[in-house]
Amino acid sequence: MSDKGKGGGAPRALKVRVKTAKRRTASSARWLARQLNDPYVVLSKKEGWRSRAAYKLLEIDEKFGLLKPGNRVVDLGCAPGGWCQVAAQKVRSTDEAPRVVGIDYLEMATLAGVTFLQKDFLDDDAPAVLVEALGGEKADLVLSDMAAPATGHKKTDHLKIMHLCEVAIDFARTVLRPGGHFLAKVLRGGTENELLANLKRDFAVVAHIKPPASRADSAELYVIAKGFRGATEDLAPPDDGDPRDHVAWMPPLKDA
């Protein structure tokens, strides 16, 4: 028997207990128990989403209206594809006219309406490859659910994920159309306010959000930036003979 959560949330299910088998460590048993008892995991399997993360984007989009039919979307760190799947449905992307581009160094099974690039976003040529995949068009939304492998050291893990977010912001500034939006995962740890101040230079509305699907015991938050004001004046890239400048060049930041 299950209960529907308030406000249309995930239903509650009976608790499943997991025993520690011979080849299963205590930590892996805890992880498996959490998965089996997570109502969003159960619901994602029932409703056909690639991962429970799909509900985070669905909840954020319901509140902020980020995804519109016809939008072009870039998803950084997209595997296993939950966010790409939501985006493709919301913007009505098709295989004939794909409007969603995802990138990850991990493998990802094919998704309808999604152009997937198996590549590390931190590679020097990744921005240029993504711009090419967009067909030279500007994006309406840049998503980042990227997270570096956890070390168990909170400060180190915080710095690593904040670095990924900062790189994603720099990329967003190069590909977003005026009025475009940015959404990325961050961790609580003391530098979030600096990040918001950075984004406020170039976006009309900036805020933190923790959607209901984000586990209560997790330090993760999402930063949302709406209404990209566009780059500064004189956007021509430096002409030093390097053709990559014309696809991967990042405009200078505006003064605060």
VEXDREN-2710 file (C-alpha; in Angstrom, 1 decimal):
% VEXDREN-2710
k/r/px/py/pz
1/MET/0.0/0.0/0.0
2/SER/1.2/3.5/-0.7
3/ASP/0.3/7.0/0.1
4/LYS/0.4/10.0/-2.2
5/GLY/2.7/12.7/-0.9
6/LYS/1.3/16.2/-0.3
7/GLY/1.5/18.6/-3.2
8/GLY/1.7/15.9/-5.8
9/GLY/5.0/14.6/-4.5
10/ALA/6.3/11.0/-4.7
11/PRO/4.2/8.3/-3.0
12/ARG/5.5/6.7/0.2
13/ALA/6.2/2.9/-0.1
14/LEU/6.7/0.2/2.5
15/LYS/10.3/0.1/3.8
16/VAL/12.6/-2.5/2.2
17/ARG/15.4/-3.9/4.3
18/VAL/18.7/-5.0/2.7
19/LYS/20.9/-7.5/4.3
20/THR/24.7/-7.4/3.9
21/ALA/25.6/-10.3/1.6
22/LYS/29.1/-11.8/1.4
23/ARG/30.1/-9.6/-1.5
24/ARG/28.3/-6.6/-0.4
25/THR/29.9/-4.0/1.9
26/ALA/27.9/-2.2/4.6
27/SER/28.1/1.1/2.6
28/SER/26.8/-0.6/-0.6
29/ALA/24.0/-2.2/1.4
30/ARG/23.0/1.2/2.8
31/TRP/23.1/2.7/-0.7
32/LEU/20.9/-0.1/-2.0
33/ALA/18.5/0.3/0.9
34/ARG/18.2/4.0/0.2
35/GLN/17.5/3.4/-3.5
36/LEU/14.9/0.7/-2.8
37/ASN/13.2/3.0/-0.3
38/ASP/13.3/6.2/-2.3
39/PRO/9.8/7.0/-3.5
40/TYR/11.3/9.0/-6.4
41/VAL/13.3/6.0/-7.6
42/VAL/10.2/3.9/-7.5
43/LEU/8.2/6.5/-9.3
44/SER/10.8/7.1/-12.0
45/LYS/10.7/3.4/-12.9
46/LYS/6.9/3.4/-12.9
47/GLU/6.7/6.5/-15.1
48/GLY/9.6/5.6/-17.4
49/TRP/12.1/8.3/-16.5
50/ARG/15.8/7.5/-16.8
51/SER/16.6/8.6/-13.2
52/ARG/15.0/10.2/-10.1
53/ALA/16.8/13.4/-11.1
54/ALA/14.1/13.9/-13.7
55/TYR/11.8/15.0/-11.0
56/LYS/14.2/17.7/-9.8
57/LEU/14.0/19.4/-13.2
58/LEU/10.3/18.8/-13.5
59/GLU/9.7/20.5/-10.1
60/ILE/12.1/23.4/-10.9
61/ASP/10.5/23.9/-14.3
62/GLU/7.0/23.9/-12.8
63/LYS/8.1/26.8/-10.5
64/PHE/10.2/28.8/-12.9
65/GLY/9.0/27.9/-16.4
66/LEU/12.4/27.3/-18.0
67/LEU/11.5/24.9/-20.7
68/LYS/9.3/26.1/-23.6
69/PRO/8.4/24.4/-26.9
70/GLY/11.0/25.2/-29.5
71/ASN/13.8/26.0/-27.0
72/ARG/17.4/24.9/-27.6
73/VAL/18.9/23.2/-24.5
74/VAL/22.4/22.2/-23.5
75/ASP/22.7/19.6/-20.7
76/LEU/26.2/19.4/-19.1
77/GLY/27.0/16.1/-17.3
78/CYS/23.8/14.5/-18.7
79/ALA/24.2/10.8/-18.1
80/PRO/22.1/8.7/-17.5
81/GLY/19.7/11.1/-19.3
82/GLY/16.9/12.1/-16.9
83/TRP/17.3/15.8/-17.6
84/CYS/17.7/15.4/-21.3
85/GLN/14.6/13.2/-21.4
86/VAL/12.5/15.9/-19.6
87/ALA/14.0/18.7/-21.8
88/ALA/13.3/16.8/-25.0
89/GLN/9.7/16.3/-24.1
90/LYS/9.1/19.8/-22.9
91/VAL/10.7/21.6/-25.9
92/ARG/9.3/19.0/-28.4
93/SER/12.6/18.0/-29.7
94/THR/12.7/15.2/-32.3
95/ASP/15.3/13.1/-34.1
96/GLU/14.5/15.0/-37.3
97/ALA/14.9/18.4/-35.6
98/PRO/16.9/17.8/-32.4
99/ARG/16.9/20.8/-30.0
100/VAL/18.6/19.2/-27.0
101/VAL/22.4/18.5/-26.8
102/GLY/23.9/16.6/-23.9
103/ILE/27.5/15.9/-23.0
104/ASP/29.1/13.5/-20.5
105/TYR/32.2/11.4/-20.3
106/LEU/30.0/8.5/-19.3
107/GLU/28.1/6.4/-21.7
108/MET/24.4/7.1/-22.2
109/ALA/21.8/5.1/-24.1
110/THR/20.1/6.9/-27.0
111/LEU/17.2/9.2/-26.3
112/ALA/14.7/10.5/-28.9
113/GLY/15.4/14.1/-29.8
114/VAL/18.7/14.3/-28.0
115/THR/22.1/14.7/-29.6
116/PHE/24.6/13.1/-27.2
117/LEU/28.3/13.7/-27.1
118/GLN/30.4/11.3/-25.1
119/LYS/33.2/13.6/-24.0
120/ASP/34.6/15.3/-20.9
121/PHE/33.1/18.8/-20.7
122/LEU/36.4/20.0/-19.2
123/ASP/38.3/19.1/-22.4
124/ASP/39.7/22.2/-24.1
125/ASP/37.7/21.6/-27.2
126/ALA/34.4/20.7/-25.6
127/PRO/32.8/24.2/-25.9
128/ALA/33.5/24.2/-29.6
129/VAL/32.1/20.7/-30.1
130/LEU/28.9/21.7/-28.3
131/VAL/28.5/24.9/-30.3
132/GLU/28.9/22.8/-33.5
133/ALA/26.2/20.4/-32.2
134/LEU/23.9/23.3/-31.7
135/GLY/24.3/24.1/-35.4
136/GLY/25.8/27.5/-34.6
137/GLU/22.5/28.6/-32.9
138/LYS/22.4/30.2/-29.5
139/ALA/20.9/28.2/-26.6
140/ASP/17.8/29.2/-24.6
141/LEU/18.8/27.2/-21.5
142/VAL/22.1/25.7/-20.2
143/LEU/21.7/22.9/-17.6
144/SER/24.4/21.4/-15.4
145/ASP/23.9/18.6/-13.0
146/MET/27.6/17.8/-13.0
147/ALA/29.2/16.4/-9.9
148/ALA/32.8/15.2/-9.5
149/PRO/33.3/11.8/-7.8
150/ALA/33.0/12.3/-4.1
151/THR/36.2/12.0/-2.0
152/GLY/34.5/12.0/1.4
153/HIS/36.2/15.2/2.4
154/LYS/33.5/17.9/2.5
155/LYS/35.6/20.9/1.7
156/THR/37.3/19.2/-1.2
157/ASP/34.1/17.9/-2.7
158/HIS/32.5/21.4/-2.3
159/LEU/35.4/23.1/-4.1
160/LYS/35.3/20.5/-6.9
161/ILE/31.6/20.9/-7.6
162/MET/31.8/24.7/-7.4
163/HIS/34.6/24.7/-10.0
164/LEU/32.4/22.7/-12.3
165/CYS/29.6/25.2/-11.8
166/GLU/31.9/28.1/-12.5
167/VAL/33.1/26.5/-15.8
168/ALA/29.5/25.9/-16.7
169/ILE/28.7/29.5/-16.1
170/ASP/31.5/30.7/-18.3
171/PHE/30.3/28.4/-21.1
172/ALA/26.7/29.6/-20.6
173/ARG/27.8/33.2/-21.1
174/THR/29.2/32.2/-24.6
175/VAL/26.2/30.3/-25.9
176/LEU/23.0/31.7/-24.3
177/ARG/20.8/34.1/-26.3
178/PRO/19.7/37.3/-24.6
179/GLY/16.9/36.3/-22.2
180/GLY/18.2/32.8/-21.8
181/HIS/18.4/30.9/-18.6
182/PHE/21.0/28.8/-16.6
183/LEU/20.5/26.1/-14.0
184/ALA/23.2/24.2/-12.1
185/LYS/23.9/22.0/-9.1
186/VAL/26.0/23.4/-6.3
187/LEU/26.8/22.3/-2.7
188/ARG/26.4/24.2/0.5
189/GLY/29.8/25.2/1.8
190/GLY/30.3/28.9/2.1
191/THR/31.0/30.1/-1.4
192/GLU/27.4/30.0/-2.8
193/ASN/26.8/33.7/-2.2
194/GLU/29.9/34.6/-4.2
195/LEU/28.6/32.5/-7.0
196/LEU/25.2/34.3/-6.9
197/ALA/26.9/37.7/-7.0
198/ASN/28.9/36.6/-10.0
199/LEU/25.7/35.6/-11.8
200/LYS/23.8/38.8/-10.9
201/ARG/26.2/40.7/-13.2
202/ASP/24.7/39.1/-16.3
203/PHE/21.2/37.7/-15.3
204/ALA/18.1/39.6/-14.3
205/VAL/17.0/37.1/-11.6
206/VAL/19.3/34.8/-9.6
207/ALA/18.2/32.5/-6.7
208/HIS/18.9/29.2/-4.9
209/ILE/16.3/26.4/-4.9
210/LYS/16.1/23.0/-3.3
211/PRO/13.3/21.0/-5.1
212/PRO/11.4/18.4/-3.1
213/ALA/13.0/15.6/-5.1
214/SER/16.4/16.7/-3.7
215/ARG/17.1/14.5/-0.7
216/ALA/16.7/16.3/2.6
217/ASP/20.0/15.0/3.9
218/SER/21.9/16.1/0.8
219/ALA/24.0/19.3/0.8
220/GLU/23.0/19.9/-2.9
221/LEU/21.2/23.1/-4.0
222/TYR/20.4/24.4/-7.4
223/VAL/21.3/27.9/-8.6
224/ILE/18.9/29.3/-11.1
225/ALA/19.7/32.4/-13.2
226/LYS/17.0/33.8/-15.5
227/GLY/17.1/36.6/-18.1
228/PHE/20.6/36.6/-19.5
229/ARG/21.3/40.2/-20.4
230/GLY/23.7/39.3/-23.2
231/ALA/27.4/39.9/-23.6
232/THR/29.1/43.2/-23.2
233/GLU/29.7/45.5/-26.1
234/ASP/32.4/44.6/-28.6
235/LEU/31.8/40.9/-28.7
236/ALA/34.2/40.2/-31.6
237/PRO/36.7/37.4/-30.5
238/PRO/40.4/38.2/-30.7
239/ASP/41.7/37.5/-34.2
240/ASP/45.0/35.7/-33.7
241/GLY/44.6/33.2/-36.4
242/ASP/43.2/30.4/-34.2
243/PRO/39.8/29.3/-35.7
244/ARG/38.7/28.0/-32.3
245/ASP/38.4/31.6/-31.1
246/HIS/35.3/32.0/-33.2
247/VAL/33.4/29.2/-31.4
248/ALA/34.9/28.9/-28.0
249/TRP/35.8/32.4/-27.1
250/MET/34.2/33.7/-23.9
251/PRO/33.2/37.4/-23.7
252/PRO/34.6/39.5/-20.8
253/LEU/32.6/39.8/-17.7
254/LYS/30.8/43.0/-17.0
255/ASP/31.8/45.1/-14.0
256/ALA/29.6/44.5/-10.9
END
